Amino acid sequence: MFAEFLTQNEFFEEYIKLFATRFTMGSLKVEDNIIDLTSKQRAIELYNNMKAFTKLIKENPSKLTPYDVIDIADIVNKNLKFFNKGFRKTQVSVRGAPFIPTIPKNVPSEIYNLFDCYNNVWNILNPYEREAMFHIKFIRIHPFEDGNGRTGRIITSYNLCKSNKAPIVINSSEREKYFKFINENDVDSLANMFEQKSKEELEVMVELYKTICGDEIKNSILNDGDVKIYELSRRINN
């Protein structure tokens, strides 16, 4: 699987470091397009987000659980505000969103139900639709006091890796339609967006490989966004 292969050679280790940086900057810009990434708070947010993603890739659990997600959110929120580890105990609102997040007492049961659907019901769907369904439900539950979007986007990219797809970077120019799809519960449109972004990221990965390794990569690896991991492994290690 893509996530497992990432840790097994020098190129992919370098790639994932670069991806984590690009992904994190995009994730923060999606939340606030005018933020100053050089400020102290943003520096902490950048560090936390990159650490959460790279830690998850390194640990590479076979499948995520609610406990893993709690750990991710705890890293994402570390030293920003005083948030207790775990699901939120207070009601929150989402700025500009038409939906009301789940009431606190129902958050644990809805998250466990979400993971049950992901693993046992939606597992027959194509990876992009499956991730879009999970992502929208997760954001609308809003299980934590803060960092829900950042945590959700980390989960999405990791799960795409586990499905042998390239992870995704959503940039600031796409923030309006991204939030529109979530607000309108538009699974199909978000799935299409995830698929397109995954294909774009695969192209980035291939071009980076050419730049670093100075070798040509066959166009056949760009097949519906699939990462032809064994072909890449053979070419990189030979």
Order of alpha helices (4+ residues) and beta strands (2+ residues): alpha-alpha-alpha-alpha-alpha-alpha-alpha-alpha-alpha-alpha
